[in-house]
Amino acid sequence: MERNHRLVLGFLFFLITVTGYSQVIKPLSTSKIPGQIGCVSSDAYGFMYLTDQSGNIYKLDSVGKQFVLASPPRRGQITSIEASRNVNIFVFYSEYQVYYYYDRFLMQSQSLTFSNSTVGFARIATPSLDQNVWLVDDQDFSLKKYNSTYLSVDITTPLDLIIDPEVYDMNFMREYQNLLFINDANSGVLIFDNMGNYKTRIPVKGLKYISFSGEDLVYIKDGSLYLINIYTYKERKYTNDLFAGATAAVLTNKRLHVINKDTLFIYLFEEK
């Protein structure tokens, strides 16, 4: 049964930026893939998953060595990949409105689609913790939780009271620790609870990708690495020439993975 949730506008908080932390950053390895890196994800074991503009998926180990390569079932750019659950790796094509689940060897399932009667056009999508799918529907400008078993929508949250429906660029979403994070490059990182209720926004604009490590949201902007606690919103900032030109960062098992165009840089990263 579809449930519509009334929106209460969340507050904009002020981040407490703390600099001066000491850290160890040691280069470990560098890996390149043919063409520009598109989407990025990691699993619980430290494997990285990268896509290119043609839809190929590269699985790399903790030192950047290619472990598996999967050719796409159809040519085209992958909109999102989510590997954090490791057993089922979620891959979504907005262009074709289809998604797949891959196993850890990158063997794919059959193509899955959304019901035309419940979903107009999914701009972005990500798996939910209960094996369903969160998506943003451009047709009615709403956040939806799609029930993949019954081909229905369990939750709908209108988004027009949160961001301007005429000016938005939502390019990434992920459910993490019972919260749903949606990155809108034009307004910041929107945070919802696991029932689709809007909570608040981290007002950081211009991001293409965010990741998570422990209780921290992680991203790179203007040559600096930021870690923001998702409960206290306390921010730690690290500026280093190694981050110049980088667009994405993933921190897992004391390995910092930094994306710059067609290259993955892996560093040992320890905070002191």
C-alpha positions in Angstrom: 0.0 0.0 0.0 1.4 3.4 -1.0 2.0 5.8 1.8 2.4 9.5 1.2 4.4 11.4 3.7 3.9 15.0 4.5 7.0 17.0 4.4 8.4 19.2 7.2 11.3 21.3 6.0 14.5 20.4 7.8 16.9 23.0 9.1 20.2 24.0 7.5 22.9 23.5 10.0 26.3 25.1 10.3 29.2 22.6 10.0 31.9 22.8 12.6 35.1 22.6 10.5 38.1 21.3 12.3 41.5 21.5 10.6 44.9 20.7 12.0 44.4 17.0 12.5 47.5 15.1 11.7 47.3 12.2 9.3 49.5 9.7 7.5 49.0 9.6 3.7 51.3 7.1 1.9 51.0 6.3 -1.8 50.5 2.6 -2.4 49.5 2.1 -6.0 48.0 3.6 -9.2 45.6 2.0 -11.6 44.3 3.2 -14.9 41.3 2.0 -17.0 40.6 2.7 -20.7 38.6 5.9 -20.9 37.1 8.1 -18.2 36.0 6.6 -14.9 32.2 6.9 -14.5 30.7 5.4 -11.3 32.5 4.1 -8.2 31.7 1.8 -5.4 33.4 -0.5 -2.9 32.4 -3.6 -1.0 33.0 -4.7 2.6 36.2 -6.5 1.7 38.0 -3.5 0.2 37.4 -4.4 -3.5 36.7 -1.4 -5.7 34.2 -1.3 -8.6 34.7 1.2 -11.4 32.7 1.8 -14.6 33.8 3.5 -17.8 31.8 5.4 -20.3 31.0 2.3 -22.3 29.4 0.5 -19.4 32.3 -1.9 -18.6 32.7 -2.8 -14.9 36.2 -3.2 -13.4 36.7 -5.0 -10.0 40.0 -4.1 -8.4 41.6 -5.5 -5.3 43.1 -3.6 -2.4 46.3 -2.8 -4.3 44.6 -1.8 -7.5 45.1 -5.0 -9.4 42.3 -5.9 -11.8 40.4 -8.8 -10.4 37.4 -9.2 -12.8 36.1 -7.3 -15.9 32.5 -7.5 -16.9 31.4 -6.4 -20.3 28.0 -4.6 -20.4 24.8 -6.4 -21.3 24.1 -3.3 -23.4 26.2 -0.4 -24.5 25.7 2.8 -22.6 26.8 4.7 -19.5 25.9 3.2 -16.2 24.1 5.7 -13.9 24.9 4.1 -10.6 26.6 1.0 -9.1 26.3 -0.1 -5.5 28.5 -2.9 -4.2 28.4 -2.3 -0.4 26.3 -5.5 0.2 28.9 -7.6 -1.8 26.6 -10.5 -2.5 24.3 -8.5 -4.8 25.9 -5.7 -6.7 23.3 -3.3 -8.0 23.8 -1.6 -11.5 21.3 0.9 -12.9 21.0 2.4 -16.4 18.8 5.5 -16.4 18.9 5.7 -20.2 17.2 2.3 -20.5 15.3 2.3 -17.2 16.6 -1.1 -16.3 18.7 -2.5 -13.4 20.7 -5.6 -12.8 22.1 -7.5 -9.8 25.6 -9.0 -10.2 27.3 -11.5 -8.0 30.8 -11.1 -6.7 32.2 -12.6 -9.9 30.2 -10.0 -11.9 27.9 -12.5 -13.4 24.6 -10.7 -14.0 21.0 -11.4 -13.4 18.3 -10.9 -16.0 17.3 -7.3 -16.7 14.8 -5.8 -14.3 12.5 -2.9 -15.0 10.1 -0.7 -13.0 6.3 -0.9 -13.5 5.2 1.7 -16.0 2.0 2.3 -13.9 4.0 3.3 -10.8 7.3 4.8 -12.1 7.5 7.4 -14.8 11.2 8.0 -15.3 13.8 7.1 -12.7 16.6 9.6 -12.7 18.7 7.8 -10.1 18.2 4.6 -8.1 19.9 2.6 -5.4 19.0 -0.6 -3.5 17.3 -0.3 -0.1 18.3 -2.3 2.9 15.2 -4.5 2.7 16.0 -5.6 -0.9 13.8 -3.1 -2.7 14.8 0.0 -4.6 14.9 3.8 -3.8 14.5 6.1 -6.8 13.9 9.7 -7.8 11.0 9.9 -10.3 11.4 12.8 -12.7 7.9 12.5 -13.9 6.1 13.6 -10.7 9.3 14.8 -9.0 9.2 12.5 -6.1 11.3 10.1 -4.0 9.9 6.6 -4.2 10.6 3.3 -2.6 9.8 0.6 -5.2 8.7 -2.8 -4.1 10.5 -5.1 -6.5 8.5 -8.2 -5.4 5.0 -6.7 -5.9 6.0 -4.2 -8.6 4.4 -1.4 -6.6 5.5 1.8 -4.7 5.5 1.5 -0.9 6.6 5.1 -0.1 6.2 8.4 -2.0 7.7 11.7 -0.9 7.2 14.8 -3.0 10.4 16.7 -3.5 9.1 20.1 -4.7 9.0 21.5 -1.1 12.6 20.6 -0.6 14.4 21.7 -3.7 13.5 23.8 -6.7 12.0 21.4 -9.3 13.3 23.7 -12.1 16.9 23.8 -10.9 18.3 20.5 -9.6 21.0 18.0 -10.4 20.5 14.8 -8.4 23.3 12.5 -9.3 23.9 10.0 -6.5 21.9 8.3 -3.7 22.6 5.6 -1.1 20.9 4.2 1.9 23.4 4.0 4.8 22.8 3.2 8.5 19.0 3.6 8.1 19.4 7.0 6.5 19.0 7.8 2.8 21.4 10.3 1.3 20.7 12.0 -2.0 23.3 14.3 -3.6 22.0 17.3 -5.5 24.9 19.2 -7.0 22.9 22.4 -7.0 21.9 22.4 -3.3 23.8 19.9 -1.3 23.3 16.4 0.3 19.7 15.7 1.2 19.1 13.4 4.2 16.0 11.3 4.7 15.1 8.6 7.2 14.3 5.1 6.1 10.6 5.9 5.7 11.4 8.6 3.2 10.8 11.5 5.6 13.1 14.5 4.9 15.4 15.4 7.8 18.0 18.0 6.8 20.6 19.0 4.2 24.4 19.3 4.2 24.8 22.5 2.2 27.8 21.5 0.1 27.3 22.2 -3.6 29.0 20.9 -6.8 29.7 17.3 -5.7 29.5 14.4 -8.1 29.9 11.6 -5.6 29.8 10.9 -1.9 30.9 7.8 0.1 30.8 6.6 3.7 33.3 5.3 6.2 32.1 4.3 9.7 30.0 7.3 10.9 31.5 9.7 8.3 30.3 11.0 5.0 33.3 11.4 2.7 33.9 13.6 -0.3 36.6 15.6 -2.1 36.1 19.2 -3.1 38.5 21.8 -4.4 41.6 19.8 -3.5 40.5 18.9 0.0 39.2 15.7 1.6 36.2 16.1 3.9 34.9 13.7 6.5 31.6 14.7 8.1 30.0 12.8 11.0 26.5 11.9 9.9 25.1 12.3 13.4 27.0 15.3 14.9 27.8 17.0 11.6 31.3 17.7 12.9 33.6 18.1 9.9 37.3 17.2 9.5 39.2 18.7 6.5 42.5 17.5 5.0 44.1 19.5 2.2 46.8 17.9 0.2 48.3 18.4 -3.3 47.5 14.7 -3.9 43.8 15.6 -4.1 44.1 18.3 -6.8 41.8 17.6 -9.6 40.2 14.6 -7.9 36.4 14.1 -8.2 35.7 11.2 -5.8 37.1 9.5 -2.8 36.4 6.2 -1.0 37.8 5.4 2.4 37.8 1.8 3.5 40.1 -0.4 5.7 42.6 2.5 6.0 42.8 2.7 2.2 41.9 6.0 0.6 40.9 5.5 -3.0 41.0 8.8 -5.0 39.5 9.1 -8.5 41.0 11.5 -11.0 39.8 11.2 -14.6 40.9 7.7 -15.8 43.1 6.9 -12.8 42.5 5.3 -9.3 45.1 6.4 -6.8 45.3 4.2 -3.6 46.9 5.6 -0.4 47.4 4.4 3.1 45.3 6.9 5.2 45.4 7.0 9.0 44.1 9.8 11.2 46.1 10.7 14.3 
